[in-house]
Amino acid sequence: MLFSFSTERLTEKEQRRMFWRRLVRRVFLEDWGTKLIALGIAFALWLGISGLRTNSSFTLKPVPLIIQLPNDMEITSNNPTQEISLLVTGDKKQIEQLIAQVNARDLIASIDLTDIKSGDNIVQLSPDTVSVVLPNGVKFVKVEPSKISVKVEKLIEKDIPVKVETGGNLPDGFELLSTNVVPAKVRVRGAESFVKSLDSISTEKINIDGLKDNYFAKQVGLNVINPRITPLDTLVDVQFRIQEKQIEKPFLVPVKVENVTKKVSFTLAGGRSIIEKIQPENLKVEITKGEKGEEVPTITLPDDLQDKIEIKKPKIVH
């Protein structure tokens, strides 16, 4: 019995061609009914979803506009808060949600002006320069106003003297000699024109009503009237020197020296209530010899008056 064997072999290229031919036949020519049904279902779903969407347009307003500036600059325009209107188009339901955000003040737009220069600037507003987060399917096509005026200035720091503000009155017969503030100057920060025009910054009012002695007020706040000025030091200490109003009273006291009576003239200065009570017998008045043998008048005060009275113009009257 004779057997015959085929010696024909397909090349690798022919095998790939046959594979793709069978794949195309299976995808596009076999089981047409099932494929048509699936295609119809997909088309119906797409038609249903797209039919639910209704495109519309609406003007959103007012939308706050946040201006992004360099860290060393500040807006000094009379109205630094800007509000704009945005004309948006897209899916109606999404736009309705945006309207709710606007009413709740949750929708915010921004513009990057970090390369702006000091002075008066006119800034153009457009969809290319204004940024706002919008849902998919919604875009804005117009901004109103199309331009705004923005004045910006450099922020600077400066040490400003502190001015003490007081309330109330001292009792009759008393006076405020001096006030001492620590620190005497505080550092402030703000727009250049505002800081340079500031010559002092006041404390909050300190009540000195009825005070008769020195008074020390600790941790007193500063009264910053201009909201564009920020004090970097916010508290100071204030010391008040208060005393009774001073008067002067002349004295002429006889002094006996070597059986000779001479007179010593002098003036005492101090608080009225103290000076008016002093009598010559309360004082020790002497005439002593100086280094060159000259006569020198000496007045000694009682111990309790040593720091309260000043002796002026003592001399010997012949």
KEMIMAR-146459 format. One record per residue (C-alpha): x, y, z. Coordinates in steps of 0.02 Angstrom, whole numbers, padded with zeros to 5 digits, always signed. Example, Ala and Ser with C-alpha at 12.3 -4.5 7.8 and 13.67 -1.06 7.14 Angstrom:
# residues 2
+00615-00225+00390 +00684-00053+00357 
//
This chain:
# residues 318
+00000+00000+00000 +00064+00165-00049 +00047+00318+00066 +00067+00499+00010 +00110+00641+00126 +00082+00829+00087 +00242+00923+00099 +00160+01094+00078 +00190+01209+00226 +00114+01383+00252 +00233+01525+00281 +00218+01635+00436 +00158+01781+00329 +00019+01675+00254 -00034+01615+00425 -00057+01796+00488 -00158+01839+00333 -00275+01693+00361 -00296+01739+00545 -00351+01918+00507 -00466+01859+00368 -00557+01742+00487 -00567+01879+00621 -00645+02006+00502 -00770+01878+00440 -00820+01833+00618 -00840+02016+00675 -00929+02088+00524 -01016+01945+00434 -01066+01817+00566 -01215+01831+00687 -01288+01989+00610 -01449+01982+00708 -01369+01992+00881 -01254+02133+00826 -01396+02237+00755 -01494+02221+00917 -01344+02278+01022 -01314+02425+00905 -01496+02477+00919 -01491+02472+01109 -01333+02579+01113 -01409+02706+00995 -01569+02715+01100 -01468+02746+01259 -01366+02884+01177 -01524+02965+01109 -01608+02958+01280 -01461+03036+01372 -01431+03172+01245 -01615+03211+01239 -01614+03249+01427 -01487+03387+01405 -01549+03560+01362 -01421+03691+01318 -01451+03870+01375 -01358+04030+01417 -01366+04141+01570 -01277+04292+01645 -01208+04252+01818 -01194+04406+01930 -01128+04470+02042 -00973+04360+02047 -00832+04418+02164 -00666+04441+02075 -00512+04397+02176 -00358+04491+02117 -00195+04398+02145 -00053+04521+02179 +00132+04505+02223 +00161+04483+02410 +00240+04656+02423 +00095+04752+02345 -00080+04805+02396 -00232+04878+02307 -00263+05058+02359 -00410+05097+02244 -00563+05174+02327 -00658+05014+02291 -00535+04869+02304 -00675+04739+02297 -00721+04700+02117 -00877+04610+02056 -00906+04549+01879 -01039+04465+01771 -01007+04306+01673 -01107+04252+01520 -01107+04062+01523 -01174+03933+01401 -01203+03746+01419 -01313+03619+01505 -01464+03701+01585 -01460+03597+01744 -01277+03635+01773 -01310+03820+01747 -01452+03814+01874 -01328+03744+02000 -01209+03887+01961 -01349+04013+01991 -01374+03937+02164 -01187+03956+02197 -01194+04140+02147 -01341+04171+02263 -01245+04088+02404 -01089+04188+02363 -00994+04026+02334 -00942+04060+02155 -00780+04158+02143 -00676+04214+01994 -00494+04263+01999 -00364+04350+01894 -00175+04336+01908 -00092+04508+01918 +00071+04455+01998 +00167+04547+01863 +00074+04713+01889 +00171+04875+01918 +00143+05008+02051 +00023+05148+02007 -00139+05159+01910 -00173+05012+01795 -00310+04967+01670 -00337+04778+01674 -00423+04687+01530 -00549+04553+01579 -00589+04408+01461 -00612+04219+01465 -00424+04209+01432 -00375+04310+01586 -00512+04270+01712 -00515+04100+01797 -00671+04019+01870 -00711+03839+01912 -00860+03781+01806 -00938+03607+01790 -00912+03500+01636 -01022+03554+01493 -01025+03737+01543 -00910+03876+01485 -00912+04065+01497 -00895+04167+01341 -00903+04347+01401 -00852+04452+01551 -00929+04617+01604 -00851+04740+01630 -00719+04704+01501 -00590+04808+01595 -00564+04878+01770 -00454+05011+01848 -00336+04950+01983 -00217+05058+02085 -00081+04963+02177 +00062+05019+02289 +00215+04942+02367 +00200+04884+02548 +00331+04962+02662 +00373+04960+02848 +00416+05109+02958 +00442+05151+03143 +00308+05275+03198 +00307+05376+03363 +00171+05331+03488 +00055+05469+03548 -00030+05445+03717 -00218+05475+03724 -00295+05505+03896 -00469+05520+03965 -00530+05604+04123 -00454+05747+04225 -00330+05761+04366 -00394+05838+04529 -00380+06026+04551 -00206+06074+04602 -00121+05926+04516 -00029+05920+04350 +00040+05793+04229 +00227+05821+04217 +00269+05693+04082 +00225+05529+03998 +00348+05395+03950 +00300+05263+03820 +00391+05097+03800 +00424+05069+03659 +00421+05252+03606 +00399+05197+03423 +00307+05050+03347 +00336+04970+03178 +00192+04976+03054 +00162+04901+02883 +00054+04964+02742 +00041+05044+02572 +00181+05168+02541 +00073+05325+02528 -00022+05287+02689 +00133+05243+02791 +00232+05396+02733 +00089+05513+02780 +00077+05442+02957 +00168+05550+03086 +00106+05461+03243 -00004+05320+03304 -00113+05343+03459 -00142+05229+03606 -00314+05182+03663 -00380+05307+03790 -00303+05286+03963 -00411+05345+04108 -00315+05462+04224 -00469+05536+04309 -00435+05579+04492 -00254+05521+04494 -00138+05609+04619 +00018+05501+04605 +00126+05427+04470 +00036+05294+04369 +00099+05149+04262 -00019+05079+04128 +00035+04909+04060 -00004+04827+03893 -00103+04969+03817 -00174+04938+03644 -00151+05050+03493 -00293+05143+03408 -00268+05109+03223 -00391+05220+03128 -00336+05177+02952 -00375+04994+02911 -00239+05001+02778 -00108+05017+02916 -00056+04862+03014 +00048+04885+03174 +00177+04747+03195 +00194+04797+03379 +00020+04804+03455 +00047+04843+03641 +00144+04975+03738 +00174+05024+03920 +00145+05204+03976 +00213+05287+04133 +00135+05449+04197 +00225+05571+04312 +00093+05663+04413 +00120+05787+04552 +00036+05928+04644 +00056+06096+04558 +00213+06183+04615 +00223+06351+04701 +00367+06452+04770 +00376+06537+04940 +00514+06658+04993 +00590+06653+05168 +00698+06775+05265 +00767+06693+05423 +00878+06780+05554 +01035+06684+05602 +01151+06729+05747 +01337+06713+05708 +01466+06764+05842 +01346+06877+05932 +01298+06956+05767 +01126+06928+05692 +01121+06906+05505 +00983+06857+05388 +00974+06715+05262 +00860+06734+05111 +00800+06585+05009 +00650+06516+04915 +00567+06346+04935 +00478+06265+04786 +00361+06117+04794 +00182+06060+04805 +00060+06192+04867 -00007+06089+05012 +00170+06059+05076 +00245+06232+05049 +00098+06322+05130 +00122+06222+05291 +00309+06256+05312 +00359+06382+05442 +00537+06448+05475 +00546+06351+05638 +00525+06191+05538 +00691+06226+05452 +00869+06224+05512 +00958+06379+05444 +01143+06404+05475 +01289+06507+05414 +01450+06406+05400 +01625+06438+05335 +01671+06381+05160 +01838+06314+05100 +01906+06490+05076 +01836+06556+05240 +01685+06635+05159 +01516+06630+05242 +01397+06501+05165 +01211+06489+05206 +01147+06312+05237 +00964+06260+05246 +00918+06087+05308 +00745+06017+05275 +00652+05891+05383 +00686+05711+05331 +00509+05684+05266 +00527+05833+05146 +00699+05798+05076 +00637+05734+04907 +00484+05845+04895 +00552+06021+04907 +00683+06117+04809 +00788+06255+04891 +00823+06401+04775 +00938+06554+04783 +01002+06545+04962 +01106+06700+05011 +01157+06805+05162 +01075+06972+05176 +01175+07101+05275 
//
